[in-house]
């Protein structure tokens, strides 16, 4: 990519991040340096520091862009004509599929997202808060429809997310896939995820005593 011909700081930041992501995908996350990014843009490394304080800040910018693309698709997974339980299944299954297709398909992207989770980057913490809020809204809808017994939606969302790392954490997904391939066993992560959601939803049934959470 040629050096940006604009004085717009936001456009230059985006150009730097775009090139860094290209390099992550081509040569790997850990192998990409600011000097590599600067060279591809025809800029000096010192000039990169005018727009980003560090490689870590660039990483956070890229990770946030990937996550925003991910979150923009959340509502597309829902169907207003089905139960809230099914929408919870549809939503979390869509998340699982996206993580597999976008985060596991390229080693550089996988390594960056893994680092974001392992090192608890602020962008990842914010993402998890939005995810919990999205699920809590679905729980509220289930209560309003009479599908779920009255319960604290935020607490249920928190517990549901506690149950789903095997299906939503790319590191765990990758390990399971690798283990199943090594053992020659069929992989059924998505089916297991749907079953977990169904079990939790059944625990919220208004036909049972209200859950103590």
C-alpha positions in Angstrom: 0.0 0.0 0.0 1.5 3.4 -0.9 2.0 6.1 1.7 -1.2 7.9 2.6 -1.6 11.2 0.7 -3.9 12.7 3.2 -3.4 14.9 6.2 -6.5 13.4 7.8 -5.2 11.7 11.0 -8.1 9.3 11.2 -7.5 8.1 7.6 -3.8 7.7 8.2 -4.5 5.7 11.4 -6.8 3.4 9.4 -4.2 3.0 6.6 -1.5 2.0 9.2 -3.9 -0.5 10.9 -4.9 -1.9 7.5 -1.3 -2.6 6.5 -0.5 -4.0 10.0 -3.5 -6.4 9.6 -2.3 -7.4 6.1 1.1 -8.2 7.6 -0.4 -10.2 10.5 -2.2 -12.3 7.9 0.8 -12.7 5.7 3.7 -13.2 8.0 2.2 -13.6 11.4 1.2 -11.5 14.4 4.4 -12.0 16.4 6.7 -11.5 13.5 5.2 -8.2 12.3 7.1 -5.1 13.5 6.4 -1.4 13.3 9.4 -1.1 11.0 7.6 -3.6 8.6 4.4 -1.6 8.7 6.3 1.7 8.1 8.3 0.2 5.2 5.2 -1.0 3.4 3.6 2.4 3.8 6.8 4.2 2.7 6.8 6.0 6.1 9.4 6.2 8.8 8.8 4.3 12.1 9.0 7.7 13.9 6.1 8.8 11.8 4.1 5.8 12.8 4.5 7.0 16.4 2.7 10.2 15.5 -0.5 8.2 15.1 0.0 5.2 17.5 2.0 5.1 20.7 3.0 1.5 20.2 2.4 -1.8 18.3 0.0 -2.7 21.1 -2.1 0.3 20.4 -2.3 -0.7 16.7 -3.2 -4.2 17.8 -6.1 -2.9 19.9 -7.3 -0.8 17.0 -7.3 -3.7 14.6 -8.9 -6.1 17.2 -11.6 -3.5 17.9 -12.4 -3.3 14.1 -12.7 -7.1 13.9 -14.9 -7.2 17.0 -17.1 -4.4 15.6 -17.6 -6.3 12.4 -18.5 -9.4 14.5 -21.0 -7.5 16.7 -22.6 -5.8 13.7 -23.9 -9.2 12.7 -25.5 -10.1 16.0 -29.0 -8.9 15.2 -29.0 -10.7 11.9 -28.9 -14.0 13.7 -32.2 -13.4 15.5 -35.7 -14.2 14.2 -38.7 -12.3 15.8 -41.0 -15.3 15.0 -39.3 -17.9 17.2 -38.9 -18.4 20.9 -36.3 -16.5 22.9 -34.7 -19.8 23.7 -34.2 -20.5 20.0 -32.9 -17.0 19.5 -30.3 -17.5 22.2 -29.3 -20.6 20.4 -29.2 -18.9 17.0 -27.2 -16.0 18.4 -24.6 -18.0 20.2 -24.3 -20.5 17.3 -23.7 -17.5 15.0 -21.0 -16.3 17.3 -19.4 -19.7 17.3 -19.4 -19.9 13.5 -18.0 -16.4 13.1 -15.1 -17.1 15.5 -14.3 -20.3 13.6 -14.5 -18.7 10.2 -12.8 -15.4 11.0 -10.5 -15.9 14.0 -9.4 -19.4 13.4 -8.9 -19.2 9.6 -5.7 -17.2 9.8 -2.9 -17.8 12.2 -1.9 -14.1 12.5 -5.5 -13.1 13.4 -5.8 -16.0 15.8 -2.6 -15.1 17.6 -3.8 -11.5 18.0 -7.2 -12.4 19.3 -5.7 -15.0 21.6 -3.3 -12.3 23.0 -6.2 -9.9 23.5 -8.0 -12.6 25.6 -5.0 -13.8 27.5 -3.8 -10.3 28.3 -7.3 -9.0 29.0 -7.0 -6.0 26.6 -9.5 -3.2 27.3 -11.1 -3.8 23.9 -11.9 -7.4 24.8 -13.3 -6.4 28.2 -15.6 -3.9 26.5 -16.7 -6.5 24.0 -17.6 -9.0 26.7 -19.7 -6.3 28.5 -21.6 -5.6 25.3 -22.1 -9.4 24.8 -23.5 -9.7 28.3 -25.8 -6.8 27.7 -27.1 -8.3 24.5 -27.9 -11.6 26.2 -29.5 -9.8 29.1 -31.9 -8.0 26.7 -32.9 -11.4 25.3 -33.5 -12.7 28.8 -35.7 -9.7 29.5 -37.7 -10.5 26.4 -38.1 -14.0 27.5 -39.4 -12.9 30.9 -41.8 -10.4 29.2 -43.2 -13.2 27.0 -43.7 -15.5 29.9 -41.1 -17.9 28.5 -38.8 -17.4 31.5 -39.6 -17.1 35.2 -38.7 -13.7 36.7 -35.0 -13.6 37.3 -32.1 -11.0 37.2 -31.3 -10.8 33.5 -27.7 -9.5 34.0 -26.9 -12.3 36.4 -28.3 -14.9 34.0 -26.3 -13.4 31.1 -23.2 -13.6 33.2 -23.8 -17.2 34.1 -24.5 -18.1 30.5 -21.2 -16.6 29.4 -19.5 -18.5 32.2 -20.8 -21.7 30.6 -19.8 -21.0 27.0 -16.0 -20.4 26.8 -15.5 -24.0 25.3 -17.6 -22.7 22.3 -16.7 -19.0 22.1 -13.1 -18.8 23.1 -11.0 -19.4 20.0 -8.2 -20.9 22.0 -10.5 -23.6 23.4 -12.2 -24.2 20.1 -8.8 -24.7 18.4 -7.7 -27.2 21.1 -10.9 -29.2 20.8 -10.7 -29.4 17.1 -7.1 -30.5 17.3 -7.8 -33.1 20.0 -10.7 -34.5 18.0 -8.6 -34.7 14.9 -5.8 -36.4 16.8 -8.1 -38.9 18.3 -10.1 -39.5 15.1 -13.3 -38.5 16.8 -16.2 -36.5 15.4 -16.3 -32.8 16.4 -19.7 -31.5 17.6 -19.0 -28.2 19.3 -22.0 -26.4 17.9 -24.4 -29.2 18.8 -23.0 -29.2 22.4 -23.4 -25.4 22.5 -27.1 -25.6 21.5 -27.7 -28.3 24.2 -26.1 -26.1 26.9 -28.3 -23.1 26.0 -31.3 -25.4 26.0 -30.5 -26.7 29.4 -30.0 -23.2 30.9 -33.3 -22.0 29.3 -35.2 -25.0 30.7 -33.8 -24.0 34.1 -35.6 -20.7 33.7 -38.9 -22.2 32.9 -41.9 -20.5 34.7 -43.1 -24.0 35.5 -40.2 -24.4 37.9 -39.6 -22.5 41.2 -37.9 -19.2 40.5 -34.1 -19.7 40.2 -32.0 -18.4 43.1 -29.1 -16.7 41.4 
